[in-house]
Amino acid sequence: MTIDETLAAAWRDSQTVTSDGKSVAREIEGVKVRSTVNHVDHRGSVFEIFEGDLTFWDSPVVYAYQFSCLPGQVKGWGLHEKKFDRYTIISGEILTLLYDARPDSPTRGVVQKVTMSDRASRQLIIPPFVWHLNINIGDSEARLINFPTEVYNHAAPDRLLLPWDTDQIPANAKDYFPKF
């Protein structure tokens, strides 16, 4: 193939972030994403999970658990009717897809993707009635801690599920799977 043939088949890359690194993609109302302070020295590192910032953590911590996802695996789609999920990634890389299904939301129908790792955003807050799916996009097990806003009710879980490949959500999860 000649350079002209390859150029004719190519498409122009589009802007994904501003010059200061902020995503230009539309964000779902109520979803919060942030990086945390990471202290690194010759001995290792420490990152702050909760440092008292009540603008980000606006509800008390009442329950916590760790979950993991193996490389190339997916967890979701899931939705909560009452509680917020508050993820903190400990290790690995996760891509979380979000879909706003709330009827009165100004961002109803918006799909948002959030990449979490120790080199990117480390914390994510997901409001009720926002579907979410996690894909491990790294080559090692991803570990996260969730600090949901309600204690887990084993007898009646606040959790609705759809298959990862559902046609009920306008996001094809296969498009986001890692290409190993």
C-alpha positions as CSV (number, residue, x, y, z in Angstrom):
1,M,0.0,0.0,0.0
2,T,1.1,3.5,-0.7
3,I,1.0,6.4,1.7
4,D,-1.9,7.9,-0.2
5,E,-3.9,4.6,0.2
6,T,-3.3,4.5,3.9
7,L,-4.1,8.2,4.3
8,A,-7.4,7.7,2.4
9,A,-8.4,4.9,4.8
10,A,-7.5,6.8,7.9
11,W,-9.6,9.0,10.1
12,R,-8.6,12.0,12.1
13,D,-8.2,11.6,15.9
14,S,-10.6,13.7,17.9
15,Q,-10.1,15.6,21.1
16,T,-10.7,13.6,24.3
17,V,-9.2,15.9,26.9
18,T,-8.5,19.6,27.4
19,S,-4.9,20.9,27.7
20,D,-5.1,20.5,31.5
21,G,-6.2,16.9,31.2
22,K,-10.0,17.2,31.8
23,S,-12.2,14.9,29.7
24,V,-14.3,16.6,27.1
25,A,-16.9,13.7,27.3
26,R,-20.2,14.4,28.8
27,E,-20.4,13.4,32.4
28,I,-23.4,11.9,34.2
29,E,-25.1,14.2,36.8
30,G,-24.1,13.1,40.3
31,V,-21.1,10.9,39.3
32,K,-17.9,12.1,40.9
33,V,-14.4,11.1,39.9
34,R,-11.1,12.2,41.5
35,S,-7.5,11.4,42.0
36,T,-6.1,11.3,45.5
37,V,-2.9,12.5,47.0
38,N,-0.2,10.0,46.5
39,H,2.9,10.2,48.6
40,V,5.9,8.4,47.1
41,D,9.4,8.2,48.5
42,H,12.3,5.7,48.5
43,R,10.4,3.3,50.9
44,G,7.2,3.0,48.8
45,S,4.0,5.0,48.7
46,V,0.9,6.0,50.6
47,F,-2.3,7.4,49.1
48,E,-5.1,8.9,51.1
49,I,-8.5,7.2,50.8
50,F,-10.5,9.4,53.1
51,E,-8.8,12.6,54.3
52,G,-12.0,14.3,55.7
53,D,-13.0,16.0,52.5
54,L,-16.8,16.2,53.0
55,T,-17.3,17.8,49.6
56,F,-16.4,14.5,48.0
57,W,-17.5,12.1,50.8
58,D,-20.8,13.9,51.6
59,S,-22.3,10.8,53.5
60,P,-20.7,9.0,56.4
61,V,-18.8,5.7,55.9
62,V,-21.2,3.0,57.2
63,Y,-19.9,-0.1,55.4
64,A,-16.9,-1.2,53.4
65,Y,-15.8,-4.2,51.4
66,Q,-13.1,-5.2,48.9
67,F,-13.8,-6.8,45.5
68,S,-11.7,-7.8,42.7
69,C,-11.9,-8.5,39.0
70,L,-9.5,-10.8,37.0
71,P,-7.8,-9.6,33.8
72,G,-10.1,-9.5,30.8
73,Q,-13.2,-10.1,33.0
74,V,-16.3,-8.1,33.5
75,K,-18.7,-7.4,36.4
76,G,-22.1,-5.9,35.7
77,W,-24.4,-4.4,34.6
78,G,-25.6,-3.5,38.1
79,L,-27.8,-0.7,39.6
80,H,-28.8,0.3,43.1
81,E,-32.2,1.9,43.9
82,K,-31.1,3.4,47.3
83,K,-27.4,3.5,47.8
84,F,-24.4,5.2,46.3
85,D,-21.4,3.1,45.4
86,R,-18.1,4.8,46.4
87,Y,-15.1,3.0,44.8
88,T,-11.5,3.3,45.6
89,I,-9.1,1.3,43.4
90,I,-6.2,-0.3,45.3
91,S,-4.4,-2.1,42.4
92,G,-4.8,-2.9,38.8
93,E,-6.8,-1.1,36.1
94,I,-10.6,-0.9,35.7
95,L,-12.7,0.7,33.1
96,T,-16.2,1.5,34.6
97,L,-19.0,2.1,32.1
98,L,-21.9,4.1,33.4
99,Y,-25.4,4.6,32.0
100,D,-27.8,7.1,33.4
101,A,-31.3,5.6,33.4
102,R,-32.9,8.1,35.8
103,P,-36.1,9.5,34.2
104,D,-35.8,13.0,35.7
105,S,-32.0,13.4,35.3
106,P,-30.6,16.1,33.0
107,T,-28.1,13.5,31.8
108,R,-30.7,10.7,31.1
109,G,-29.3,8.4,28.4
110,V,-25.7,9.5,28.8
111,V,-23.0,6.8,28.7
112,Q,-19.8,7.7,30.6
113,K,-16.6,5.8,30.9
114,V,-14.1,6.2,33.8
115,T,-10.7,4.6,33.8
116,M,-9.4,3.9,37.3
117,S,-5.8,2.9,38.3
118,D,-2.9,4.1,40.4
119,R,-1.9,6.3,37.4
120,A,-5.3,7.8,36.8
121,S,-8.5,8.5,38.8
122,R,-8.6,6.5,42.0
123,Q,-12.1,7.2,43.3
124,L,-15.5,7.1,41.8
125,I,-19.0,7.8,43.3
126,I,-22.0,6.3,41.5
127,P,-25.5,7.5,42.3
128,P,-28.6,5.3,42.6
129,F,-30.3,4.4,39.3
130,V,-27.0,4.7,37.3
131,W,-26.2,1.4,35.7
132,H,-22.5,0.4,36.0
133,L,-20.2,-2.3,34.6
134,N,-16.6,-2.9,35.4
135,I,-14.0,-4.3,33.0
136,N,-10.5,-5.2,34.0
137,I,-8.4,-3.7,31.3
138,G,-5.1,-4.5,32.9
139,D,-2.9,-7.6,33.0
140,S,-3.3,-8.3,36.7
141,E,-6.2,-8.7,39.2
142,A,-7.8,-5.4,39.9
143,R,-8.7,-4.7,43.6
144,L,-11.2,-2.1,44.8
145,I,-12.7,-1.1,48.1
146,N,-16.4,0.0,48.0
147,F,-17.7,2.3,50.7
148,P,-21.5,2.2,49.9
149,T,-23.7,4.7,51.6
150,E,-25.8,1.8,53.1
151,V,-25.0,-1.4,54.9
152,Y,-25.5,-4.5,52.6
153,N,-28.8,-6.2,53.3
154,H,-28.2,-9.9,52.7
155,A,-31.9,-10.8,52.9
156,A,-33.0,-8.2,50.3
157,P,-30.0,-6.8,48.3
158,D,-30.4,-3.3,46.8
159,R,-29.1,-4.5,43.5
160,L,-30.6,-5.0,40.1
161,L,-28.7,-6.9,37.4
162,L,-28.6,-7.1,33.6
163,P,-26.2,-9.3,31.5
164,W,-23.0,-7.6,30.4
165,D,-24.0,-7.9,26.8
166,T,-27.6,-6.6,27.2
167,D,-29.2,-4.6,24.4
168,Q,-31.1,-2.6,27.1
169,I,-28.2,-0.2,27.5
170,P,-26.8,1.7,24.5
171,A,-23.2,0.8,25.2
172,N,-21.5,-2.2,23.7
173,A,-19.2,-3.5,26.4
174,K,-17.3,-5.6,23.8
175,D,-15.9,-2.3,22.4
176,Y,-14.1,-1.7,25.6
177,F,-12.6,-5.1,26.3
178,P,-8.8,-5.2,26.2
179,K,-7.2,-6.6,23.1
180,F,-4.6,-9.1,24.5
